[in-house]
Amino acid sequence: MSEIEFKAGDLVLLSTGEYSDYGVTGLVRVVLDTWRPAERMQQWLDEHPDQLPKYSFNDLAFVEWLLGLGDVEKVDFDYLHLGDYGTAELEAACGSWEPERPEEPVRAATTTTVSLIDLVYAKFKDD
């Protein structure tokens, strides 16, 4: 694992996944003078070997564990998505805004998705 190191007071945005599976797990502030997340990750995996196989890691449980150890503290934050694929479309938990555009063809169907970011936002925002 890498030798990443943070200092007390650093804000760290925790995330998992890539591409369509990418999501933000939470925002934390480092409490320890020096925090080496790779050491804690290894400790977590040693204590939870069931989390080691691919597709088995529970990032939310890991973060709760870190919070319980006192390494980090959660930071309340708001979420603002600026757009997708080069299109300016602001979206936040409280609503969305789209700039005025020339008329576009009507789409046959629309879908609504709830991302991990939205779920994490709801979790941290209410605490």
N, C-alpha and C positions, 0 to 999 in steps of 0.2 A: 504494500500500500504506500501511497505517496507521503512525503514529509511536509504536508501542509501544516501551518502553524498560525494561530491567531492570538491576539493579545486582549487583555481585559478591556471591555468597552467596544470591541469590534462588533459590527452588525454583520450577520451572516445569513444569507438567503439560502435555505435548504431546498433542494429539488431532486427529483428522480425522473427516470425515463428519457426518451428522446423522440423526436418527431411527434406524431399524434399521441404518443403515450407520455409526453413530457408534462410535468406538473410541479408546482411549488408546494412543498410540504409545510413550510412555515418560515418565519423570520425570527431569529434569536439574537440576543446580545451575549457575548462571552463574559463570564463572571470570573473565571480563573485568570491568574496573572499570565500564564501561557497555556493554551489549549491546543492539543494535538489530536484532531478528530480520528486520525488513522489508528491511534492507540486505543481509543474508545470503541471504534468500529471492531477492531480485533477482539477486544474484551467482550463486546456484545455477541459476536459470532462464536467465541469460545463458550460463552454461557448459554447460547441459543443455537446449537449446531443445526437445528431444523431450518434455520433461516439462511443457511449457506447455499443450498442448491439454487440454481437459476429459477426465477419466478417465485421464490419463497420469502424474500426479504420484506418485512413489514416496516416501512419507513416511519409510519405514525407511532408504532410501538417503540421503535428505536429513539425517536425524539422525546417521547414521554419518559423513557428511561433516562436520557440525558438530563432532562429537566429535573427528574427526581434526584439525580446525583448532585445537582447544583453546579454543573459545568457551565450551563447556559440558562438564560431566562427568556421566556417568550416575549415578543414585542408585538403589540397590537398594530395592525397596519390596514390600510385600504388598498383595494385592488383596482387598477385602471388598465384595461387592455386597449392598446392604441390602434389595432387593426390586424388584418390578415393579408398575407401575400401582396403587400404593397398597396393595400386599400385602407384609407383613413376611416376607421369606424370605432369611435370610443365606446367602450362597454365597461360598466361597473356593476357592482352588486345591486345598486339602487336604480339602475335603468341604463338605457343606452341612447346614444346620439349618433346619427349618421348625417354627413354633409349632404346638401342638396346636390342631386345628380340629374343628368339628362334622363329622360324616360328610358327605362330598361324593359326588355320583354318580361312578361309575367312568367314566373317560374311555376312549373307543374306542381311541385311539392316543396315544403320547407320542413326542416327538422330542428329540434331543440336539443342541445346537449348540455349536460352538466359536467364540467371538468373537475378534476381533483383540486384545481386552484379555487373554484367556487366553493367546494366542500371545506377546504382548509380555511378559506376566508370566513365562512360561517362559523366554523369551530373557534378560531382565534378571536373573532370580532365579539362574540357573545361572552367570552370568559373574562 
